[in-house]
Amino acid sequence: MRADQEKLEQLAAASKPSVMAIGIGGAGCNIISWVKQEGVAGGRLISVNTDANHLSISEADRRILIGEKTCKGLGCGGYPKVGEQAMSESIQEVFDEVEKSNILFIVAGLGGGTGTGGIVELARQLHKKFTNDPVPRLVVGVATLPFQIETARMGAAKAAIQQLKQYCDTVVIIDNDRLNHLAGNLPFQEALGVANTTIGKFVKGVTETITSASLINLDYADLRAIMHDAGLASIGIGQGKEDGKVEHAVERALNERLLDVEDITKARGVLIHISGGEDMTLEEVHRGGELIKRYMPPKSKVIWGAKVDPNLKGRANVMVVITGVDSAFLQTQKKKLGRFKLPW
């Protein structure tokens, strides 16, 4: 009887969403810093790194130096295996933080040492820890890819993603080459910052939609329905202004996805979040959701939320997360190089 009561209390606690975002390595910590600076309601932010200097300037609710014995606070030197060892060495300290969370975002840039090795090892350890847990958990990997010209880093990134797909419920990927296509005219530093901002908006948007009062709320069950065991996911964020603002934002979000999806009509599910000023109407929100549903297969799961933000008067922001997709970037391409010739 007492065991039943304890289980009931555990499940009741789980029904209250507790969100945590953990940034691993340099890029991961930068993203967490962005979210911290912007402010997020209802989520806890953790930065994890092997580089003590970088960690000391990161902004988070908690900062954890991992692999102190392995790396001496100096970083991993770009070696993913060292990143794995560092995370393994300090895993209990990370576990102590995640114990009460049922939605976990683990965030990293792939291709280097701490981010690549650390996120894979953390995902593996979380999967092992939560497999027989009576409280349902959702682990979402969020990662940026290096540029295709960074061949060694890309190889490490692809290997990491294959492992993340085994251990995470969903893996959201931001492709820097796709980003280059969409933001190539921006100054270099600003263009690279777009990836961090996009991931930051995703983490902040999902967290606040679940934990804060919204025009149309999402709950933990909604999120789990489309992200549990869902494989790869692509994210798109769009903005619109004045008349037709929601429709224009939807169009941009669908056309400017930061992962090249082979066939959107084969997607398993889609999460739609629409935010706009106090002038945004329910009809506009509904129309935006209907536009996205037209692209989805009939049996796909579609969940959506909407929030009024007084700072968005005359504007609308749309975030679309499409789960269960395939992408060409994971396919091995065999290409023979011919003799190099200058173009002049």
C-alpha positions in Angstrom: 0.0 0.0 0.0 2.8 2.4 0.9 4.7 1.5 -2.3 1.6 2.4 -4.3 1.3 5.7 -2.5 5.0 6.5 -3.2 4.5 5.6 -6.9 1.4 7.9 -7.0 3.4 10.7 -5.5 6.2 10.2 -8.0 3.8 10.3 -10.9 2.1 13.4 -9.6 5.4 15.1 -9.3 6.2 14.0 -12.9 3.0 15.6 -14.1 4.5 19.0 -13.2 7.0 19.6 -16.0 10.5 20.4 -14.7 12.8 21.5 -17.6 16.6 21.6 -17.6 19.0 22.6 -20.3 22.6 21.5 -20.1 25.2 23.1 -22.4 28.3 21.0 -23.0 31.6 22.4 -24.3 32.3 25.8 -25.7 29.3 26.1 -28.1 26.9 24.5 -25.6 28.0 26.9 -22.9 27.6 29.9 -25.3 24.0 28.9 -26.0 23.2 28.5 -22.3 24.7 32.0 -21.7 22.4 33.4 -24.4 19.3 31.9 -22.8 20.4 33.1 -19.4 20.8 36.6 -20.7 17.5 36.6 -22.4 15.8 35.1 -19.3 13.7 31.9 -19.3 10.7 31.2 -17.1 10.4 27.7 -15.5 13.7 26.2 -16.6 17.1 25.5 -15.0 20.3 26.2 -17.0 23.5 24.2 -16.5 26.9 24.8 -18.2 29.4 22.0 -18.3 33.0 22.3 -19.7 36.5 20.9 -19.4 37.9 24.4 -20.0 38.0 26.3 -16.7 38.6 29.7 -18.3 35.7 29.5 -20.7 33.4 28.1 -18.0 34.3 31.0 -15.7 32.8 33.5 -18.1 29.7 31.4 -18.9 26.4 32.5 -17.5 24.2 29.7 -16.0 22.3 28.7 -12.9 25.1 26.2 -12.2 28.5 25.7 -13.8 30.2 22.3 -13.6 33.9 21.7 -14.4 34.1 18.1 -15.6 37.2 15.9 -16.0 39.3 17.8 -13.6 41.7 14.8 -13.2 41.6 14.0 -17.0 41.9 17.6 -18.4 43.3 19.7 -15.5 40.8 22.5 -16.5 42.6 23.0 -19.8 40.1 21.4 -22.3 40.2 18.3 -24.4 42.4 19.4 -27.3 39.7 18.5 -29.8 39.6 14.8 -28.9 36.1 13.4 -28.4 37.4 10.4 -26.5 38.9 12.7 -23.9 35.5 14.5 -23.7 33.8 11.1 -23.1 36.3 10.3 -20.3 35.9 13.7 -18.7 32.1 13.4 -18.6 32.3 9.9 -17.3 34.7 11.1 -14.5 32.2 13.7 -13.4 28.9 12.1 -14.2 27.6 11.8 -10.7 27.8 15.6 -10.3 25.7 16.1 -13.4 23.3 13.3 -12.2 22.7 15.2 -9.0 21.4 18.2 -11.0 19.1 16.3 -13.4 17.5 14.0 -10.7 14.3 16.1 -10.4 13.9 17.1 -14.1 11.6 15.2 -16.5 12.5 17.2 -19.7 16.2 17.5 -20.5 17.8 19.4 -23.3 21.4 18.5 -23.8 23.1 21.0 -26.0 26.5 21.0 -27.8 28.4 21.9 -30.9 29.7 18.8 -32.6 33.1 18.1 -34.1 35.4 19.1 -31.2 36.4 17.4 -28.0 34.3 18.3 -25.0 31.0 18.9 -26.9 31.2 15.8 -29.1 32.5 13.3 -26.5 30.7 14.9 -23.6 27.2 15.0 -25.1 27.4 11.4 -26.3 28.6 10.1 -22.9 26.0 12.1 -21.1 23.2 10.8 -23.4 24.5 7.2 -22.9 24.5 7.6 -19.1 21.1 9.2 -19.0 19.6 6.5 -21.2 21.1 3.8 -18.9 19.9 5.7 -15.8 16.3 6.4 -17.0 15.5 3.1 -18.9 13.8 1.5 -15.9 12.8 4.7 -14.2 9.1 4.7 -13.1 8.9 8.5 -13.9 8.8 9.1 -17.7 11.6 11.3 -18.9 12.3 13.0 -22.2 15.9 13.6 -23.3 16.3 15.9 -26.3 19.7 16.3 -27.9 20.3 19.6 -29.6 23.5 20.0 -31.7 25.2 22.1 -34.3 27.1 20.6 -37.2 30.5 21.9 -38.4 30.9 23.1 -42.0 31.3 20.4 -44.7 34.8 21.7 -45.5 35.9 20.7 -41.9 36.1 17.1 -43.0 37.7 15.6 -39.8 35.3 17.5 -37.5 32.3 16.5 -39.7 33.3 12.8 -39.5 33.4 13.0 -35.7 30.0 14.9 -35.7 28.3 12.3 -37.9 29.5 9.5 -35.7 28.3 11.3 -32.6 24.8 11.8 -34.2 24.4 8.1 -34.9 25.1 7.5 -31.2 22.8 10.3 -30.0 20.0 8.8 -32.1 20.3 5.6 -30.0 20.3 7.3 -26.6 18.1 10.4 -27.0 14.4 10.6 -27.7 14.9 13.3 -30.4 18.0 14.9 -31.8 17.5 18.4 -33.2 20.3 19.3 -35.7 21.4 22.8 -36.8 23.5 22.5 -40.0 26.0 25.3 -40.4 26.2 24.8 -44.1 22.4 25.4 -44.3 22.9 28.4 -42.0 25.5 29.7 -44.4 22.9 29.5 -47.2 20.4 31.4 -45.2 22.6 34.0 -43.4 25.6 34.1 -45.8 25.4 37.9 -46.3 25.7 38.6 -42.6 29.1 39.5 -41.1 31.0 36.3 -40.1 30.7 36.7 -36.3 27.0 37.6 -36.6 26.2 34.7 -38.9 27.8 32.1 -36.6 25.8 33.7 -33.7 22.5 32.9 -35.6 22.9 29.1 -34.8 23.3 29.8 -31.1 20.4 32.2 -31.1 18.2 29.7 -33.0 18.9 26.9 -30.5 18.5 29.4 -27.7 15.1 30.4 -29.0 14.1 26.8 -29.4 15.0 25.9 -25.8 13.5 29.1 -24.4 10.3 28.8 -26.5 9.6 25.1 -25.6 10.4 25.6 -21.9 8.1 28.7 -21.5 5.3 27.2 -23.5 5.2 24.2 -21.2 5.9 25.9 -17.8 4.1 29.3 -18.3 0.6 30.5 -19.0 0.0 30.9 -22.8 -2.8 31.6 -25.1 -2.7 28.0 -26.1 -0.7 25.8 -23.8 1.4 22.7 -24.5 1.9 20.2 -21.7 4.5 17.4 -21.1 2.2 14.8 -22.6 2.0 16.8 -25.8 5.7 17.2 -26.1 6.4 13.5 -25.4 3.8 12.5 -28.0 5.9 13.8 -30.8 9.4 13.6 -29.4 9.6 10.2 -27.6 11.7 7.9 -29.8 11.4 10.3 -32.7 14.9 10.2 -34.2 16.2 13.3 -36.1 14.4 16.6 -36.0 14.6 19.8 -38.0 13.8 23.2 -36.7 12.7 26.4 -38.5 12.1 29.8 -37.1 10.3 32.6 -39.1 9.1 36.2 -38.5 6.3 38.2 -40.1 5.0 41.7 -39.9 1.7 43.6 -40.2 -1.1 42.0 -42.3 -0.6 38.3 -42.9 2.2 38.3 -40.3 1.5 34.8 -39.1 1.2 33.3 -42.6 4.5 35.0 -43.6 6.2 33.7 -40.5 5.0 30.2 -41.1 6.3 30.3 -44.7 9.7 31.4 -43.6 9.9 28.8 -40.8 9.1 26.0 -43.3 11.4 27.3 -46.0 14.4 28.2 -43.8 14.8 25.0 -41.8 18.3 24.6 -40.5 18.5 20.9 -41.5 18.1 19.8 -45.1 15.2 17.3 -44.9 14.8 14.8 -47.7 11.0 14.5 -47.6 8.9 16.6 -45.2 5.8 14.5 -46.0 7.3 11.5 -44.2 7.7 13.3 -40.9 6.4 11.7 -37.8 5.2 14.8 -36.0 5.4 18.6 -35.8 5.5 21.0 -32.9 4.3 24.5 -33.8 4.7 27.5 -31.5 3.3 30.9 -32.5 3.9 34.1 -30.6 2.7 37.6 -31.4 1.6 40.9 -30.0 -1.7 41.7 -28.3 -3.1 42.5 -31.7 -2.7 38.8 -32.8 -6.1 37.1 -33.2 -7.1 33.5 -32.6 -8.1 33.3 -36.3 -4.5 34.2 -37.3 -3.1 31.6 -35.0 -5.5 28.9 -36.3 -4.7 29.8 -39.9 -1.0 29.5 -39.3 -1.5 26.0 -37.8 -3.6 24.9 -40.7 -1.0 26.1 -43.2 1.6 23.8 -41.6 -0.7 20.9 -41.4 -1.1 20.9 -45.2 2.6 19.9 -45.5 2.3 17.0 -43.0 1.2 13.4 -43.8 -2.3 12.7 -42.6 -1.2 10.4 -39.8 1.5 12.7 -38.4 1.0 14.1 -34.9 0.6 17.9 -34.8 0.7 19.8 -31.6 0.7 23.6 -31.2 0.9 26.4 -28.7 0.5 30.1 -28.9 1.6 33.0 -26.7 0.9 36.7 -26.5 4.1 38.9 -26.1 3.3 42.6 -25.7 6.8 43.4 -27.2 5.7 41.9 -30.6 3.0 44.4 -31.6 2.3 44.1 -35.3 4.7 41.1 -35.5 4.6 37.3 -35.2 7.3 34.7 -34.6 6.8 31.1 -35.5 8.9 28.1 -34.5 8.4 24.7 -36.2 10.0 21.5 -35.0 9.6 18.6 -37.4 10.4 15.2 -35.9 11.1 11.7 -37.4 12.8 13.0 -40.5 15.7 11.8 -42.7 18.5 14.0 -43.9 21.0 13.5 -46.7 23.9 14.8 -44.6 24.1 11.4 -42.8 24.6 9.5 -46.0 28.1 8.5 -46.9 29.1 10.2 -50.1 31.9 8.6 -52.2 33.5 11.0 -54.6 36.7 10.7 -56.4 38.7 13.9 -56.7 40.1 14.8 -60.1 43.1 16.9 -60.8 42.8 20.4 -59.2 42.9 23.4 -61.6 42.7 27.0 -60.8 39.6 28.7 -62.3 41.6 31.2 -64.3 
